[in-house]
């Protein structure tokens, strides 16, 4: 089985977000002891791991969006379509010239 890169990225981010929200809420409430950080860690683990696993499963189950067929998706389009010898000025702004 391959290493779960998506899960190993999303779950720690979710744990950190949940713990961070708990720390900010506690500091805002006026709690400044070590107990705040212990409880925030427990909240982060208890809420972040299930949410991270759920969001990873949801990302994998969602079908990817179709890529548009346009010249902007072609990496060499800018080389073909731009002629550096031909200067093209920017169009005037809608309010340019009015005081």
MODELLER restraints for C-alpha pairs under 7 A, 6 or more apart:
rsr = mdl.restraints
at = mdl.atoms
rsr.add(forms.Gaussian(group=physical.xy_distance, feature=features.Distance(at['CA:6:A'], at['CA:56:A']), mean=6.90, stdev=0.5))
rsr.add(forms.Gaussian(group=physical.xy_distance, feature=features.Distance(at['CA:7:A'], at['CA:53:A']), mean=6.80, stdev=0.5))
rsr.add(forms.Gaussian(group=physical.xy_distance, feature=features.Distance(at['CA:7:A'], at['CA:56:A']), mean=5.95, stdev=0.5))
rsr.add(forms.Gaussian(group=physical.xy_distance, feature=features.Distance(at['CA:10:A'], at['CA:52:A']), mean=5.61, stdev=0.5))
rsr.add(forms.Gaussian(group=physical.xy_distance, feature=features.Distance(at['CA:10:A'], at['CA:56:A']), mean=6.86, stdev=0.5))
rsr.add(forms.Gaussian(group=physical.xy_distance, feature=features.Distance(at['CA:11:A'], at['CA:48:A']), mean=6.58, stdev=0.5))
rsr.add(forms.Gaussian(group=physical.xy_distance, feature=features.Distance(at['CA:11:A'], at['CA:49:A']), mean=5.69, stdev=0.5))
rsr.add(forms.Gaussian(group=physical.xy_distance, feature=features.Distance(at['CA:11:A'], at['CA:52:A']), mean=4.23, stdev=0.5))
rsr.add(forms.Gaussian(group=physical.xy_distance, feature=features.Distance(at['CA:11:A'], at['CA:53:A']), mean=6.43, stdev=0.5))
rsr.add(forms.Gaussian(group=physical.xy_distance, feature=features.Distance(at['CA:14:A'], at['CA:48:A']), mean=4.66, stdev=0.5))
rsr.add(forms.Gaussian(group=physical.xy_distance, feature=features.Distance(at['CA:14:A'], at['CA:49:A']), mean=6.94, stdev=0.5))
rsr.add(forms.Gaussian(group=physical.xy_distance, feature=features.Distance(at['CA:14:A'], at['CA:51:A']), mean=6.78, stdev=0.5))
rsr.add(forms.Gaussian(group=physical.xy_distance, feature=features.Distance(at['CA:14:A'], at['CA:52:A']), mean=5.46, stdev=0.5))
rsr.add(forms.Gaussian(group=physical.xy_distance, feature=features.Distance(at['CA:15:A'], at['CA:44:A']), mean=4.62, stdev=0.5))
rsr.add(forms.Gaussian(group=physical.xy_distance, feature=features.Distance(at['CA:15:A'], at['CA:45:A']), mean=5.65, stdev=0.5))
rsr.add(forms.Gaussian(group=physical.xy_distance, feature=features.Distance(at['CA:15:A'], at['CA:47:A']), mean=7.00, stdev=0.5))
rsr.add(forms.Gaussian(group=physical.xy_distance, feature=features.Distance(at['CA:15:A'], at['CA:48:A']), mean=3.91, stdev=0.5))
rsr.add(forms.Gaussian(group=physical.xy_distance, feature=features.Distance(at['CA:15:A'], at['CA:49:A']), mean=6.17, stdev=0.5))
rsr.add(forms.Gaussian(group=physical.xy_distance, feature=features.Distance(at['CA:16:A'], at['CA:44:A']), mean=6.35, stdev=0.5))
rsr.add(forms.Gaussian(group=physical.xy_distance, feature=features.Distance(at['CA:18:A'], at['CA:43:A']), mean=6.70, stdev=0.5))
rsr.add(forms.Gaussian(group=physical.xy_distance, feature=features.Distance(at['CA:18:A'], at['CA:44:A']), mean=4.61, stdev=0.5))
rsr.add(forms.Gaussian(group=physical.xy_distance, feature=features.Distance(at['CA:18:A'], at['CA:47:A']), mean=6.53, stdev=0.5))
rsr.add(forms.Gaussian(group=physical.xy_distance, feature=features.Distance(at['CA:18:A'], at['CA:48:A']), mean=5.83, stdev=0.5))
rsr.add(forms.Gaussian(group=physical.xy_distance, feature=features.Distance(at['CA:19:A'], at['CA:40:A']), mean=4.83, stdev=0.5))
rsr.add(forms.Gaussian(group=physical.xy_distance, feature=features.Distance(at['CA:19:A'], at['CA:41:A']), mean=5.56, stdev=0.5))
rsr.add(forms.Gaussian(group=physical.xy_distance, feature=features.Distance(at['CA:19:A'], at['CA:43:A']), mean=6.07, stdev=0.5))
rsr.add(forms.Gaussian(group=physical.xy_distance, feature=features.Distance(at['CA:19:A'], at['CA:44:A']), mean=4.10, stdev=0.5))
rsr.add(forms.Gaussian(group=physical.xy_distance, feature=features.Distance(at['CA:22:A'], at['CA:40:A']), mean=5.11, stdev=0.5))
rsr.add(forms.Gaussian(group=physical.xy_distance, feature=features.Distance(at['CA:23:A'], at['CA:36:A']), mean=6.74, stdev=0.5))
rsr.add(forms.Gaussian(group=physical.xy_distance, feature=features.Distance(at['CA:23:A'], at['CA:37:A']), mean=6.51, stdev=0.5))
rsr.add(forms.Gaussian(group=physical.xy_distance, feature=features.Distance(at['CA:23:A'], at['CA:40:A']), mean=5.78, stdev=0.5))
rsr.add(forms.Gaussian(group=physical.xy_distance, feature=features.Distance(at['CA:26:A'], at['CA:36:A']), mean=6.43, stdev=0.5))
rsr.add(forms.Gaussian(group=physical.xy_distance, feature=features.Distance(at['CA:71:A'], at['CA:77:A']), mean=6.09, stdev=0.5))
